[in-house]
Amino acid sequence: MRSSISLIFFVLQLFLTGCAIDKYKNYSASDTSGYYVENIVKEIHKNSGVNADMIENDKIIGSTRISLTIYSDGSIREIKTLTSSGNDQIDQDAINLIKKSAPFERFPHKVVVDYDVLEVIRTFVYGSSGNWYSY
């Protein structure tokens, strides 16, 4: 019984420190960083709707290009607007979506070996229906 508790504690400790089984282990290093970035984008989309009512009510239309730099522990190093939409509401909403989604998961081992930080650049497009997407 004592060894079972020790094993459970060890596995829990590995999980909490980010050293658990690498879900990207079957991918190459370049594929792994691509999948990691894809997961960040999914996380941001999952948290969308922060200001959807404001956008739909005001029929705000436009796009903004944002740079997000992430440390290997998943925390945000920097967020900056590369190309403004010309509307502060759109620019700020895109930044708020990113902040609400942080912190992100730690870099996979294959990414940490090559990178201390990752920069993700996305264009957020807001349509007349109150919806948005990014590419």
N, C-alpha and C positions, 0 to 999 in steps of 0.2 A: 504494500500500500504506500509506504514511504517513497519508494522509487517512482511510482506512478505520479505522485504529487510533484516530485522533483522534475520529472519529465514535462509535466503540464506547465510548471513554472518556467522551465527553460524555453519551451516553445512560445509561451506568452511573451517572455522577455525578447526573444528573437523578433516576434511580430511587432512589438511596440518600438523596437529600435530600428525597424525598417530592414532587418536582415533576414526576413522570412523568405520563403521560396520565391524566386524571381519568375514572375508570370511572363516575362519576355525572353526566357532562356532559350527558346527555339528559334529566335530571330537573330539576324546579323546585327552588328552595331548600328549601321545606318538605318536599317528597318526599325530597330528598337527606338531610336530617337524620333523617327517619324510617327510611330504608334504612340509614343509618349505625348508628342505635340497634339496628335489627334484626340487623345483622351483629355487633354487640357481644354481643347475647343468644345468637346462634348460637355465637360463640366460647366463651362461658361454658358452654353446653350441651355443646360438644365436649370440654371439659375436665372434665365431670362424672365422678362415680365416685371422687372423692378419698377419701371415707369411706363408700362404698357398703356395704362389708362391715360396718362398725360400725353403720350404720343398719339393715341387714337383720337382723343378728344380734340387735340390741336391739329390733327392731320399733318403731322410733321413728316416731311419727306427729305431724304438726303443720305449721304454716306460719309464716313470718317475712317481714316486709316490709323490704326493704333499699333505701337510697338510695346511689347511686354517682355521684360527681361526677368528671368527666374533663376534663383540660386539652386544649387543641387539639393538643398533640403526642402524645396518646393515653395519657399517664401519669395515674395516679390522684391526684386531689386529696384526696378524702375518701370513706370508706365508713362509713355509720352505719346502725344498726338503728332503723327507724321504729316497727315493731310487733314485739315479741318473741314468739316461739312459747311462751315459758315454759320452754323447754328450751335450756340453753346449748349443747348439742351441735349442735342444728339451727341456731341462730343463727350459731355459729362456722363450721359447715360451709359455709353460704351465703357468708359473708365469704371463707373460704378458696378457694372456687370462683372468686370474682371475682378475688382476688389472683393465683391461679395463671394466670388468663387474660390478665393484664396483662403488658406494656403493649399497648394496643389500637392499631389503625392511626390515623394522623393524621387530623384532621378533613378532609373534602373541602373544596376551595376555596370552594364556595358556602356552606358552614357557617361557615368561618373568618371570612368577611366579616361575619357577623351575631353570632357567638358566640365568646367566649374559653373558656368552659367549657360542658359539657352535664351535666344531671342526669338520670340514668336511675333510675326507681323500679320495682322488681319485687317480686312476692310469690313466694317459693319455697315450694312445697308438697311435703311428704315423705309418702309413702304407706306402707302396711303391707308392701308387696312389696319395699321398699328402693329404689323408684324415686322420682324427683322431677320436677317440672315447674315452670315459672314463667309468670306472666302479669303 
